[in-house]
Amino acid sequence: MERISRNNIGAVLAFIAGVCSLGLVAWPSEAPQGQSVNPWFFIALGAGSGFLAAPFLADRHRATSKTLLAIGGLVLVGSGLFFGYTQGGGIRSVWAASADLVPAALALIAALLIGPMERRAVP
């Protein structure tokens, strides 16, 4: 029976958060907050890039990796709540909030779990 390291789970969650965040920026049918001129594009782009960099930094710079994930996650929580509130209610507000809150939740969980990669996680 194989054991999966929590550090490795954190790295996978950070990668998924980065792909989700950057995917919403690049996808043609973007989130509602991306349909007007606002800083959401740069917030999601910066946070997603930080989320993708975090697993690579975790081996030698654990604190930097955790900081990138935590700050990016908290910024996306604020962005999700703000843009969810400003979209006027209904399903549009839910989609606007979830576009930021889902990657933010993954990143915050990853910030708690990430650490140096364990290459031999089998007991």
DOVOKE-500378 format. One line per 2 residues: number of its first residue (from 1); for each residue x, y, z of N, C-alpha, C, O. Coordinates in Angstrom, 2 decimals. Layout:
NUM = X/Y/Z/X/Y/Z/X/Y/Z/X/Y/Z; ...;
END
This chain:
1 = 0.84/-1.18/0.00/0.00/0.00/0.00/0.88/1.24/0.00/1.80/1.36/0.82; 0.62/2.16/-0.91/1.42/3.37/-1.02/0.82/4.49/-0.19/-0.40/4.62/-0.06;
3 = 1.72/5.28/0.37/1.31/6.44/1.16/1.64/7.69/0.35/2.74/7.80/-0.20; 0.71/8.60/0.27/0.94/9.84/-0.47/1.30/10.92/0.55/0.58/11.13/1.52;
5 = 2.40/11.58/0.31/2.89/12.62/1.21/1.99/13.85/1.16/1.49/14.22/0.10; 1.79/14.48/2.31/0.99/15.71/2.34/1.69/16.83/1.60/1.04/17.71/1.04;
7 = 3.04/16.82/1.58/3.78/17.83/0.83/3.48/17.70/-0.66/3.32/18.70/-1.36; 3.40/16.47/-1.14/3.11/16.24/-2.55/1.67/16.62/-2.88/1.40/17.14/-3.97;
9 = 0.75/16.36/-1.97/-0.64/16.77/-2.17/-0.73/18.29/-2.26/-1.46/18.83/-3.09; 0.02/18.99/-1.41/0.06/20.44/-1.46/0.58/20.96/-2.79/0.06/21.94/-3.32;
11 = 1.60/20.30/-3.33/2.14/20.70/-4.63/1.12/20.49/-5.74/0.98/21.33/-6.63; 0.41/19.38/-5.69/-0.62/19.10/-6.71/-1.75/20.12/-6.61/-2.23/20.61/-7.63;
13 = -2.19/20.44/-5.40/-3.26/21.43/-5.23/-2.81/22.82/-5.71/-3.61/23.55/-6.31; -1.56/23.18/-5.45/-1.04/24.47/-5.93/-1.04/24.51/-7.45/-1.39/25.52/-8.05;
15 = -0.64/23.41/-8.08/-0.63/23.34/-9.53/-2.05/23.46/-10.09/-2.28/24.19/-11.05; -3.00/22.76/-9.49/-4.39/22.82/-9.96/-4.95/24.23/-9.77/-5.67/24.73/-10.65;
17 = -4.63/24.88/-8.65/-5.09/26.26/-8.42/-4.53/27.19/-9.49/-5.25/28.06/-9.99; -3.25/27.02/-9.83/-2.64/27.87/-10.86/-3.27/27.65/-12.23/-3.53/28.61/-12.95;
19 = -3.50/26.40/-12.58/-4.10/26.10/-13.88/-5.54/26.65/-13.93/-5.95/27.19/-14.96; -6.29/26.51/-12.84/-7.66/27.05/-12.80/-7.66/28.56/-12.96/-8.43/29.11/-13.75;
21 = -6.79/29.23/-12.21/-6.76/30.69/-12.26/-6.33/31.19/-13.62/-6.96/32.09/-14.18; -5.26/30.63/-14.17/-4.81/31.06/-15.50/-5.77/30.62/-16.59/-5.92/31.31/-17.60;
23 = -6.42/29.49/-16.41/-7.40/29.03/-17.39/-8.57/29.97/-17.53/-9.07/30.19/-18.63; -9.01/30.53/-16.41/-10.13/31.47/-16.46/-9.73/32.78/-17.10/-10.56/33.47/-17.69;
25 = -8.46/33.14/-17.00/-7.98/34.36/-17.64/-7.90/34.16/-19.15/-8.26/35.06/-19.91; -7.41/33.00/-19.58/-7.14/32.77/-20.99/-8.33/32.20/-21.77/-8.37/32.31/-23.00;
27 = -9.27/31.60/-21.09/-10.37/30.93/-21.79/-11.25/31.96/-22.50/-11.50/33.03/-21.95; -11.72/31.66/-23.71/-12.53/32.63/-24.47/-13.81/33.07/-23.76/-14.19/34.24/-23.86;
29 = -14.47/32.17/-23.06/-15.69/32.57/-22.34/-15.32/32.87/-20.89/-15.64/32.11/-19.98; -14.63/33.96/-20.71/-14.08/34.29/-19.40/-15.16/34.59/-18.36/-16.34/34.68/-18.67;
31 = -14.70/34.73/-17.15/-15.59/35.06/-16.04/-16.22/36.44/-16.27/-15.64/37.26/-16.97; -17.39/36.69/-15.68/-18.08/37.98/-15.90/-17.23/39.20/-15.58/-17.35/40.22/-16.26;
33 = -16.37/39.12/-14.57/-15.58/40.28/-14.20/-14.50/40.60/-15.24/-13.95/41.70/-15.23; -14.21/39.68/-16.12/-13.22/39.91/-17.16/-13.79/40.55/-18.41/-13.04/40.81/-19.35;
35 = -15.08/40.82/-18.44/-15.72/41.36/-19.63/-15.71/42.88/-19.68/-16.25/43.48/-20.61; -15.11/43.51/-18.69/-14.98/44.95/-18.70/-13.54/45.29/-18.33/-12.76/44.42/-17.94;
37 = -13.20/46.55/-18.44/-11.84/46.97/-18.12/-11.73/47.11/-16.60/-12.30/48.02/-16.00; -10.98/46.20/-15.99/-10.75/46.25/-14.55/-9.49/45.47/-14.23/-8.95/44.78/-15.10;
39 = -9.01/45.55/-13.02/-7.75/44.90/-12.66/-7.86/43.39/-12.43/-6.87/42.76/-12.07; -9.04/42.80/-12.64/-9.20/41.37/-12.37/-8.23/40.53/-13.17/-7.67/39.56/-12.65;
41 = -8.01/40.89/-14.44/-7.10/40.13/-15.31/-5.72/40.04/-14.68/-5.13/38.96/-14.63; -5.20/41.15/-14.20/-3.85/41.18/-13.63/-3.80/40.48/-12.27/-2.79/39.86/-11.93;
43 = -4.88/40.57/-11.51/-4.93/39.87/-10.21/-4.90/38.36/-10.44/-4.11/37.65/-9.82; -5.76/37.88/-11.32/-5.82/36.44/-11.58/-4.54/35.94/-12.26/-4.08/34.84/-11.97;
45 = -3.97/36.73/-13.15/-2.74/36.35/-13.83/-1.58/36.26/-12.84/-0.81/35.30/-12.87; -1.45/37.25/-11.96/-0.37/37.24/-10.96/-0.52/36.11/-9.96/0.45/35.43/-9.64;
47 = -1.74/35.92/-9.47/-1.98/34.85/-8.50/-1.76/33.48/-9.13/-1.11/32.62/-8.53; -2.27/33.27/-10.33/-2.10/31.99/-11.01/-0.64/31.67/-11.29/-0.20/30.53/-11.14;
49 = 0.12/32.68/-11.69/1.55/32.48/-11.92/2.27/32.13/-10.63/3.16/31.28/-10.61; 1.89/32.79/-9.55/2.49/32.48/-8.24/2.15/31.07/-7.78/2.98/30.38/-7.20;
51 = 0.91/30.66/-8.04/0.49/29.30/-7.66/1.30/28.25/-8.43/1.67/27.23/-7.87; 1.56/28.52/-9.71/2.34/27.57/-10.50/3.81/27.56/-10.09/4.48/26.54/-10.21;
53 = 4.32/28.69/-9.62/5.73/28.76/-9.20/5.95/28.10/-7.84/7.04/27.62/-7.56; 4.93/28.08/-7.00/5.08/27.60/-5.62/5.61/26.17/-5.50/6.50/25.94/-4.69;
55 = 5.11/25.19/-6.26/5.66/23.83/-6.11/7.14/23.74/-6.47/7.87/22.94/-5.89; 7.57/24.56/-7.41/8.98/24.53/-7.81/9.88/25.18/-6.75/11.05/24.83/-6.63;
57 = 9.33/26.12/-6.01/10.10/26.79/-4.96/10.08/26.02/-3.64/10.90/26.30/-2.77; 9.19/25.09/-3.48/8.97/24.44/-2.19/10.19/23.68/-1.68/10.39/23.60/-0.47;
59 = 11.00/23.12/-2.57/12.16/22.34/-2.13/13.18/23.18/-1.37/13.67/22.78/-0.31; 13.51/24.34/-1.90/14.57/25.15/-1.30/14.07/26.39/-0.57/14.75/26.92/0.31;
61 = 12.88/26.85/-0.93/12.35/28.09/-0.34/10.92/27.84/0.14/9.96/28.36/-0.43; 10.80/27.06/1.19/9.48/26.65/1.67/8.64/27.85/2.11/7.45/27.92/1.79;
63 = 9.25/28.79/2.83/8.50/29.95/3.32/8.01/30.81/2.17/6.89/31.32/2.20; 8.83/30.98/1.14/8.42/31.77/-0.02/7.25/31.09/-0.74/6.31/31.75/-1.18;
65 = 7.33/29.78/-0.85/6.27/29.02/-1.49/4.95/29.17/-0.73/3.90/29.43/-1.33; 5.01/29.00/0.57/3.81/29.15/1.39/3.26/30.57/1.33/2.04/30.77/1.31;
67 = 4.15/31.56/1.31/3.73/32.95/1.25/3.04/33.27/-0.07/2.00/33.93/-0.09; 3.62/32.79/-1.18/2.97/33.00/-2.49/1.56/32.43/-2.51/0.63/33.08/-2.99;
69 = 1.41/31.23/-1.98/0.09/30.59/-1.98/-0.88/31.31/-1.06/-2.04/31.54/-1.43; -0.43/31.67/0.13/-1.33/32.32/1.10/-1.75/33.71/0.64/-2.93/34.04/0.68;
71 = -0.79/34.52/0.20/-1.13/35.88/-0.23/-1.98/35.84/-1.50/-2.98/36.55/-1.60; -1.59/35.01/-2.46/-2.39/34.89/-3.69/-3.79/34.40/-3.39/-4.76/34.89/-3.98;
73 = -3.92/33.43/-2.49/-5.25/32.92/-2.12/-6.10/33.98/-1.45/-7.29/34.11/-1.76; -5.50/34.74/-0.54/-6.26/35.79/0.14/-6.65/36.92/-0.81/-7.75/37.48/-0.70;
75 = -5.77/37.27/-1.74/-6.10/38.29/-2.73/-7.26/37.82/-3.61/-8.16/38.60/-3.94; -7.24/36.55/-4.00/-8.34/36.03/-4.82/-9.65/35.93/-4.03/-10.73/36.10/-4.60;
77 = -9.57/35.67/-2.74/-10.80/35.68/-1.92/-11.40/37.07/-1.94/-12.61/37.23/-2.15; -10.57/38.08/-1.72/-11.06/39.46/-1.76/-11.61/39.83/-3.12/-12.66/40.47/-3.23;
79 = -10.91/39.42/-4.18/-11.36/39.69/-5.54/-12.69/38.98/-5.83/-13.60/39.57/-6.42; -12.80/37.73/-5.41/-14.03/36.98/-5.64/-15.22/37.59/-4.93/-16.31/37.69/-5.49;
81 = -15.01/38.00/-3.68/-16.11/38.63/-2.94/-16.49/39.97/-3.55/-17.67/40.29/-3.66; -15.49/40.77/-3.94/-15.77/42.08/-4.53/-16.51/41.95/-5.85/-17.55/42.57/-6.04;
83 = -15.97/41.14/-6.77/-16.59/41.03/-8.08/-17.89/40.24/-8.03/-18.78/40.47/-8.85; -18.03/39.32/-7.08/-19.30/38.64/-6.90/-20.39/39.60/-6.45/-21.54/39.49/-6.87;
85 = -20.01/40.56/-5.59/-20.95/41.56/-5.09/-21.32/42.57/-6.17/-22.47/43.02/-6.25; -20.35/42.94/-7.01/-20.60/44.00/-8.00/-21.29/43.52/-9.27/-21.63/44.34/-10.12;
87 = -21.51/42.23/-9.43/-22.13/41.72/-10.66/-23.65/41.76/-10.63/-24.28/41.36/-11.61; -24.25/42.21/-9.57/-25.68/42.47/-9.54/-26.59/41.33/-9.13/-27.80/41.45/-9.29;
89 = -26.08/40.26/-8.62/-26.91/39.17/-8.12/-27.17/38.10/-9.17/-26.82/38.24/-10.34; -27.80/37.04/-8.72/-28.15/35.94/-9.61/-26.96/35.05/-9.94/-25.94/35.06/-9.25;
91 = -27.13/34.28/-11.00/-26.11/33.30/-11.38/-24.82/33.99/-11.83/-23.73/33.44/-11.68; -24.94/35.20/-12.38/-23.75/35.95/-12.81/-22.85/36.26/-11.61/-21.62/36.19/-11.73;
93 = -23.43/36.60/-10.49/-22.64/36.88/-9.28/-22.00/35.60/-8.75/-20.85/35.63/-8.29; -22.72/34.50/-8.79/-22.18/33.23/-8.32/-20.99/32.82/-9.19/-19.96/32.39/-8.67;
95 = -21.12/32.96/-10.51/-20.03/32.60/-11.42/-18.83/33.52/-11.21/-17.68/33.07/-11.22; -19.09/34.83/-11.01/-18.00/35.78/-10.80/-17.25/35.45/-9.51/-16.02/35.52/-9.47;
97 = -17.98/35.11/-8.46/-17.32/34.78/-7.18/-16.58/33.45/-7.27/-15.46/33.34/-6.78; -17.19/32.46/-7.88/-16.55/31.14/-7.93/-15.32/31.14/-8.83/-14.43/30.31/-8.63;
99 = -15.24/32.04/-9.80/-14.07/32.12/-10.66/-12.81/32.44/-9.86/-11.71/32.07/-10.28; -12.97/33.11/-8.74/-11.82/33.42/-7.88/-11.79/32.57/-6.62/-10.71/32.22/-6.14;
101 = -12.95/32.22/-6.08/-12.97/31.51/-4.80/-12.51/30.06/-4.89/-11.93/29.54/-3.94; -12.77/29.39/-6.01/-12.33/27.99/-6.15/-10.80/27.90/-6.19/-10.23/27.13/-5.41;
103 = -10.10/28.66/-7.06/-8.64/28.60/-7.02/-8.07/29.11/-5.69/-7.04/28.62/-5.23; -8.74/30.09/-5.08/-8.27/30.61/-3.80/-8.33/29.54/-2.72/-7.40/29.40/-1.93;
105 = -9.42/28.79/-2.67/-9.55/27.73/-1.67/-8.49/26.66/-1.87/-7.89/26.19/-0.90; -8.26/26.27/-3.12/-7.22/25.28/-3.40/-5.84/25.79/-2.98/-5.05/25.04/-2.42;
107 = -5.57/27.06/-3.25/-4.27/27.64/-2.90/-4.08/27.73/-1.40/-2.99/27.46/-0.90; -5.12/28.09/-0.66/-5.00/28.20/0.79/-4.80/26.83/1.43/-4.04/26.70/2.40;
109 = -5.46/25.81/0.91/-5.23/24.45/1.41/-3.81/24.01/1.07/-3.13/23.40/1.90; -3.36/24.33/-0.14/-2.00/23.98/-0.55/-0.96/24.68/0.31/0.09/24.10/0.60;
111 = -1.24/25.91/0.73/-0.30/26.65/1.58/-0.08/25.93/2.91/1.01/26.00/3.48; -1.10/25.25/3.40/-0.96/24.50/4.65/-0.19/23.20/4.45/0.47/22.73/5.38;
113 = -0.28/22.61/3.27/0.28/21.28/3.05/1.65/21.27/2.37/2.42/20.33/2.57; 1.96/22.28/1.58/3.14/22.20/0.71/4.44/22.22/1.52/4.53/22.82/2.58;
115 = 5.40/21.54/0.98/6.73/21.46/1.57/7.66/20.81/0.59/7.29/20.59/-0.56; 8.87/20.48/1.02/9.82/19.82/0.11/9.22/18.52/-0.44/8.59/17.76/0.29;
117 = 9.44/18.29/-1.71/8.92/17.09/-2.36/9.55/15.84/-1.75/10.76/15.78/-1.54; 8.72/14.88/-1.48/9.21/13.59/-0.97/9.23/12.62/-2.13/8.19/12.24/-2.66;
119 = 10.42/12.23/-2.53/10.57/11.38/-3.69/10.25/9.93/-3.39/9.86/9.18/-4.28; 10.42/9.52/-2.15/10.11/8.13/-1.75/9.05/8.16/-0.67/9.35/8.07/0.52;
121 = 7.80/8.28/-1.08/6.70/8.40/-0.14/6.10/7.05/0.25/5.09/6.99/0.95; 6.73/5.96/-0.19/6.23/4.64/0.15/6.89/4.21/1.46/8.11/4.28/1.57;
123 = 6.11/3.75/2.45/6.72/3.37/3.73/7.65/2.19/3.65/8.22/1.78/4.66;
END
